[in-house]
């Protein structure tokens, strides 16, 4: 039985009670960013979270972590 993509993603999320960040607890890159595999392609976890909640990120823009925590995937901490 296949586990839905969203369910696999969110089970790797842990809330940091001190900062309010939702930290991705799956694979983390050397730079501290969460990495998530979808259909044999690796995506950055914060980008996946943003697009899941808000839609496509325009190609000429880059997401910024307002909390300065690269593993954070909380949408209100991304702009």
N, C-alpha and C positions, 0 to 999 in steps of 0.2 A: 504494500500500500504506500503510495506517495504522499508525503506530507506537503501541504500547500506552502508555496514560497514564503508568504507572509508569516505563517506560523513558525517556520524554521527561523526566519529573521528575528522575530520578536522574542523568541525563547532565549536568544543570546543577548538580551538587554537587561541591564541592572541599574536601578536608580541609586544615585549617590545622595544620601539624605542631607549631607552638609552643603553640597553645591546645587542640588536640584537637577544635575545633569543626568541624562539617560545614557550611560556608558555602554558601548557595544563590547560584549565580552567574548566574541568569536575571535577570528584571526585578526591580529593587529600588526600593521606594517612597522618597519623600523622607525618611521616618522610619527607613529602613534595613531594613525588612522585605521578605523575598522575596515576590513575587506570582506566582502560577501560574494559567494558564487551563485550565479543564476544562469541556468542553461549553458554551463561550461564557460561562462564569461565572468570575470571578477569585476565587481563594482565597488566603489567606496560606500561604506555604510551610511555616512551622513547624507550623501547625495541620494541614495535609495530612499531614506527616510523622508527627505524633503520632497522628492517627487511623488512618493506615496501619499503624502498629506496635502501638498500644494500644487502639484503638477510639474510639467517640464521646466527645467532650468534653461533660460535662454543661453545660446552658445557663446555669446559675447560677455557673459557674466560669470563670476566665480563666487561660490559660497564662502561666507566668513563665519567662523565660530565666535560669537559674541562672548562666550564663556572662556575662550582660549584653551579649550580642552579638545584636542583632535579626535578623541574616541567618542565624543558626545554626539548623539543622534537626535536630541530633543529639538523639535522644529522651532520652538520659540527661542532657542539659542542660536539659530542659523538665520543669516540674512544674505 
